[in-house]
């Protein structure tokens, strides 16, 4: 006599169990099929919303940026120079000194000193550096030594991994080294005399999506991102051609 208890259909994996399992699989499959189009649409819409909210494109090579220098801004070159070149860069940024030392030198020799370019350094700074450097530059400008002081600061050797961060006392010592009246400079600098106007200028940089950590160049408004001298020269020559200026 066989004492074994017969297995139920579910235990045997028979039709009853198999149908139940198949039914569950079908329901899951139907749910996935039903969710897929609407779920995918939701994900896409969500992604597009995030893109609209957070995407802030930087100026591209084909973009015209409208920065208009004020009469209070110091410039290098002839007042009647036909081409306006604006440099928007934090004077303390990592690696920018290479541009200041090399490309600016060629720009001066090739175009500024020849009366073809009027050159501005637009006040540009980050949350880390603040406006101290430009505050110092503008105080030096009161003694007609903006460019001498500015050139001294931007050519200070710096680490390739960290921004340059002079102290207020160091800015004062730079004034002595560049032949300024140290007392007059110190009074101006300690008063943060130009901080309000400099902050407004820097907001224009942010409004135009220009990154303070890079060298941004505008040639008659045409944007160039950290250009080589060859690229900068080519754009200047394009402006000269448009204006009918012979070299």
Secondary structure by P-SEA (a helix, b strand, c coil): ccccccccccccccaaaaaaaaaaaaaaaaaaaaaaaaaaaaaaaaaaaaaaacccccccccbbbbbbbcccccccccccccbbbbbbccccccccccccccaaaaaaacccccccccccccccccccccaaaaaaaaaaaaaccaaaaaaaaaaccccccccccccaaaaaaaaaaaccaaaaaaaaaaacccaaaaaaaaaaaaaaccccccbbbbcccbbbccccaaaaaaaaaaaaaaacccc
